Amino acid sequence: MAKTKRAYVCSDCGADFPRWQGQCSACAAWNTITEFTIPKTKSALGSAGSGAVSSYAGSSTKVQTLSDVESKDLPRFSSGISELDRVLGGGIVPGSVLLLCGDPGAGKSTLLLQSIGAVAESRQALYVSGEESIHQISQRAKRLATPNIDKIQVVAETSVEQILNHVVEQKVSFVIIDSIQTMTVAHNESAAGSPSQVKESAAALTRFAKTEGVTFMIVGHINKDSNVAGPMQLIHIVDGLFALSSTSDEKFRVLRTSKNRFGADSESCFFAMTETGMKQVKNPSAIFLSRSNKNHAGSVCTTLWEGTRPLLVEIQALCNQSMTEVPRRLSVGYDSNRLAMSIAVLARHGGVMLSDMDIFVNCVGGIRIEETSADLSVLLAIFSSFKNAPIPQDVLVFGEIGLNGDIRPSANGVERIREAAKQGFTRAIIPKANASRPLPGIEIMPVEDLQEALAAFERVAV
């Protein structure tokens, strides 16, 4: 048996310590430090403990200049799901290692099983299960009517060494690992799912992928804080990190990119979970804008930029007289700090005092707003609820609010307006810098500051 030494690693930030302690001094998290076993001798996979990652970038270690390195433009291949291909950056790159994580029951295994059916049409594909039996996988594949079921190879295995042997023997070029938390390497004495096993298993698979050109799509668990379970090194090792989550009403699944070495890292797509698997939602704006014909105070439509396309969503706000000494400020899907800023700007530069009002803001459909272009729509939604004056449903609003009350432009303004025009919007309150050229079919109301925005609201309010 190989001699080993032990270290203690924080599963949240990856910091290591010579002995166990209750709190990580690097990230201040409690009870996240786990024992880490580091072998001193090389394993059959050629890894050398925690330094294994350094050798998988290529077969040669000769020093070269960048101009002498032969660049290879590897053609991508389709996953069989057009929305998934778009999130991946245009398809799957051969030799890449992609990590798909999400809540239990979100549909990770279902999505990958549908994808492998399409991939198996043109290349050797292997589904590796460490959690389910092959009979369970077969039953699900038949229920989902997975194509090319006679071409998909499947094995129930948790040993990384055995999996790579199967890949070589069967000449497989596309592998699904479900999940990385069940995988183990022989030279590590830790239990499956421990930080050291997760890291060593991912490093071994990645090293093999880079040297042999085999693509791995790996399923990962998340912890109670909705972070990827295991060490932070896992995220650094893989080429792409994708998170699958549910909307608040559980009707749809949202796939978001957190890291992608071969494409944009802010893409997202939507799926509807049905009895026959995941169905693509190619026009999510039409779903999130499904409202009644009656205008309601506090409801404003805005457009977000998700990766490479606009997404129209509805912002709802409610102002109510507070019954407590400290009024409540609650937001769902919108940053609470930006909500407090919008309320302060509205009071200082708009003369609207809301210090005795409870204010609630909600982004309909369970969408999380990650950009600042929704600031103006949130502010006008609050003002609309305060005045009890509805904004017509054909009015679009977007723009960033500054602390001095100015309205700042948003990126890709023309594309946002064009998408709104396709969905039937006829008027738009937008930053003046985004109104550089007129667009047919929609009336532009440019604003430079909060006073002009409130004046535009008065013109369109019902």
N, C-alpha and C positions, 0 to 999 in steps of 0.2 A: 504494500500500500504506500502511495506517495506521501511524503512528509508534507504537512500543511501548517500554515500559520493563520491566525485569526485576527480579523479586524472588525470594527463596528461601524456600520454605514447608515446614514439617515436615508430612509426610503423616499422622502419628499424632495430633498435637495441634492443628495448624493455625497454630502460631506462625510469624511471618515474620521474616526476617533480611535485612540489606542485602547480604550476601555468603554464599557457601557455607562451611559448616563441617562437620566430621565428626560432632559430637554436638549434639543439640538442647539448649540450655540451659534450656528450659522443662519438657520431660518426660524429659530424660536419655536419650532413645533415640539409638541410633547409626545412621548412614547412612540417615536418613529425610528429610533435607532435599533437596528437589527444586526445580529451576529453574521459576519461575512467570512466564509472559508476561502482562503487563497492557496492553491497548490503551488509547490515550489518546482515541481517537475513538469515537463511538457506532456500533454495528453496525446491520444491517438489522433485528435483533430488538429494537432499542431499548435494549440493555444498555449500560452504561458501565463496562466492566471489572468489577472486584471489587465495585463498588457497585450492580450490577444488581439484586440481590435486593430493594432497598428500594422498587421501584416496582410490584411485582406484587400488593400487597395489595388494590388496588381501582382503579377508573378515575378517581376523584375524589380530590384532595388537600386539599379544603376541611376546615378544622378544625371539629369538631362536639363536642358533649357526648354522653356515652354514652346519656343518656335520649332524645336526638333521633335516634339511629341506629336505622333500621328493622331489626329482627332477622328473619332468614329461617330458618325451620325446614325445611331441605331434606330431603325424604323419601329414605331409603336404598333401595337396590335390592340384590337378592340376587346373590351370586357363583355361585349354583347349588350350593354345597357348604355344608351347614348348619354344620359344624364350623369352616370358614373364616369364615363370617359371624359366628359367636360370638366368634372371636378378633379380628375387625375391629371389634367393638363392636355388632353387630346388623345388619351389612350394610355396603355400600360407600356412602360419602357422595359425591354428585356434586361434581366439581371438586377432589377430593382427590388427593394424590400419595403413593403407597405404595411403599416399597422392600422387596423380598424378597431376602435374601442367604442364602448357605449354601455348603457344600463342593461341589466338582465331583461330579456324579452324585447329589446328594441328592434331586433331583426337582423343582427349581424350575420349569423349563420345562414339565414334565409337569403339574404342579399348575395352572399358569396356563393351559395349553392346555385342560385340562378345564373350567376356570372360564369361559373366554371362549366356549366352546361354549354354555353355559347363558345367558350374558349376551346373546349374539347373537340369542336368541329374541325379545327385546323392544327392542333398541337397536342402533345401528350400532357395530360393533366392528372394531378393526384390530390385527393382530399384526405388530409391527415386529421383524425379526431382523437383527442386526448380526454374528452369528456363523455362522448356518446358512443354507443356501439354502432357497428356498421349497419345493423338491422334498423336502428332508429333513423339513420341517415338515409337509407334506402326508402323507408316509408315516407319520409318528408319529401324526398325527391320525386316520388310518384305522385304524392298529393299536390305538389307544385307543378306537375307536368313538366319537369325539367327536361330540356332537349338533350339529345345525344347521351341518354343515360347509360347506353351500352358501351360508351367510350370513356366514361369517367371512372378512373381507378380510385379505390378507397382503401384505407387501412386504419386500424385503431392502434396507435402506437404513441408512446411518450418519450422514448429514447431518441435523442437527436442523432446519435451514431447510426442507429438502425434506420431512421428516416432517410438519412443521406445515402445509405447503402441501397435502399429501395429506389431512390431517385436515380442513382447511377445505373442500377440494373435495368430499370424500366425505361431509361432514357427520357425522363420527364423534364419538361421545360417550364411548367407552371404548377406551383404547389400552394395549397391552402393549409395553414396550420391553425387548428382550433382546439385549444388556445395556447398562447405562449406560457401562461401560468401553470400549465400541466407538463411542460417539457423539462427534461433533465439531461445533463451531460454526465458521463461516467466518472470523470476525474473530480467531480465536486460532491462532497459528502452531505451537503445541505439538502433539506427536503424540497420537493417540488413547490414552486410558487414563492420561495424565498428570494430576496433581492439578488443573491449571488447566482442562484440557478437561472433566474430570469435573464440576468445580464449575460452570463456565459452562454446560454442557449441562443439568445438573440445574436451575440457576437459570432458564434459558430455558423449559424444560418446565413448571416450577412457575408461572412468571409467566403463561404461556399458560393453564394449568389454572385459575388463580384468576380470570382475566378472562373466559374463555370457558365455564367450567363443564365442561370436559372432564376425565375421570378418567384418570390415568396409573398403571399398576402397573409398576414398574421392577424388573428383575432386577439384582442387584449381586454382584460377586465378593468373596471374602474373601482375606486374605493368610495367610501361614504362621502368624501368631499368632492366627488365627481372628477377626480384626477386619475391618470393612468396608474393602475396598481403596479408596484415594483419600483425599482430605482430610476432616478432621472436619466441615468445613462441609457436606458432603453429608448427614450425619445431621441437622444443624440445619435444612436447607432443606426436607426432605420432611416430610409430615404423620405418617407412620407407618413404623416399622422393624420388620421381622419376620424372624426367623432360622429357617431350616429345617435341622435336623441329624438324624443317625442315632443310634439307640441303640447300645450297645456290641456287641450281637449282630447289628446291621445288619438286623434284621427289621422295625423300625418307624421312622417318621420323626416327629420332634417339631417342631411349629411354635410358636415362642415369640414373644411381643410384648416388644420392648424400648422402644418409644416409640409412643404412639397419642394423637393430639390429639382423637380422636372416641370414645374408649373406655378401658377399663382397660389399663394398661401391664404387667400381669403375667399375662395370659391364656396358655393353651397348649392345644394339641390334638394328637391322634395320628392317624397314617395308617399303613397297611400298604402297602408297595410290592409290586405284583403285575404280571403280564404285561400286564394290561389297565389299568394306571395306579394311581393312589393311591386306596385304599379307606379310608373313614372308620372310625375306631375310637371308637364312641360310649360304650363302657363300658371304659375302660382299666384300671380297678381289677381287673376280672375277669382280665385278662391278666397283670398284674404280680403277682397273688396265686396264680397257678397253681403249686401246690406238691404234693409227694407227701403221702400220708396219714400218713406217719411224722413224729413230732416230732423236731426236731434241736436240740441245744444251740447257743445263740448266734443263734438266729433269732427275730426279734420283728417284728410288724406294727405299722405306724404309719399315720397319715393326714396328708397334706400338703394345704395350701390353694393350689390353682393357679388364680389369677385369681378366678373366681366359683364354683368347684366344688371339692369334696374329691377327693383321689386317694389310694387305699390302696396302699401299697408295703411291701415286705419289707426289713428291715435285717438283715444278717448280720455277725457278729463272730467272730473267732477269736483265742484267746489260746494262745500256745505258748511253752514254755521257750526263752529266748534262748540262742544259742550264741556270741554276740558280746559285747564289753564294753559297747557301746551298743545297747540293744534297739531294734528297728524299730517305727515308728509309721506305718502306711500306711492311707490312706483313699481310696476310689473313690466319687465322688458326694457326699461329705460333707467339709465344710471341715476341713482338718488342724489348724487352730488351735483349733477347737471340740472336736475329738477330744482334743487335749492337755489342754484345760480339763476335759473330762468325766473323764479319767483322774485328774487332780489332785483333783477334787472327790470322786471315789470313794475315793481314798486318805485324804484329810483328814477327810471327814465320814462315810465308810462303813467305814473301817478296813480297806479291801482294798488291800494293797500289790501293785502290778504293776510295780515298778521293774526286775524281772529277766525280764519277759515281752515277747515280740514280740506286738503287737496289730495286727490287720488288720480294717478295717471296709469293707463293701461295700453299696451300695444297688442291689438287684437290678433288672435291666432297663435299666440305663444312665441312670436318672433322677438328675439333679443336685438336691440339697437346698439350697434358697436361704433357708429360714426356720429359726427356732429351735425349732419345736414338736417336732422329731425328737430333741432332746437326751436326753429321758428314755428313749426307746426305744433309742438308741445305748448309753446307760449300762447299761440292763438287759440288752441283748444281750451286752455285754462281760462283765457279771457272770454271765450264764447260761453263757457259754462257759468262764469261769474255774471255775465250780462244776460244770460238765458236767451241768447240770440244765436240760432243755428247758422252754420255756414252751408250753403248748397253743396250737394254731392258732386257737382261738376267742377269744383274748385280744388286745385292742387296747391300745396304749400311746401316749400323746402328752403333751407338756408341756415347758416350758423349764426348764433348770437354772440356778440362780444360784450365784455363787461361795461363798455362805454355806450352800449345801446346800438352799435352799428350792426348791420347785416352783412356777413361775410359770404363770399361765393362758395359753391360746392363743386367738386370735380364732376366731370361728365354731365354738365347741365343740359346740353342739347339732347343727349340720349335719354335722360330722365323725362324730359318734356315730350319727346317722341313716343315713349312708352305710355305716358299718360294720355296722349291724344288717341292712341290705339284703343285705350280702354274707355273712351267716351268723354274725357275731360275737355272742357272748352275754355277754362280760365285758369290762370296760374299766378300766385303771388310768390315771386322769387327774388333773389338778390339782383341788384342792378347789373353787377358784373357778369351775371349769367344770361342777361338779355341783350347780348351784343348783336344778334340777328333775329329777325322775325321768323316764326314757323307757321305754316298754313294750318288752319283749323283750330287754333288755340289763341286766346287773347292773353297777352303777357302784361302783368302789372308789376313793374320793377320797383323795388324799395331799397333804400340805402340805410335807413335806421329804423328804430322801433316806432317812432312817431308816424313815419310813412306807412309802416306795416299795419298799425292800428287804424290809420285812415283808410287803407285799402280794405281792411276788415269791415269797416262801417259801410263801405260802398257795396260789398257783396253780401253782407249778413241779411238774413231773412227777418 
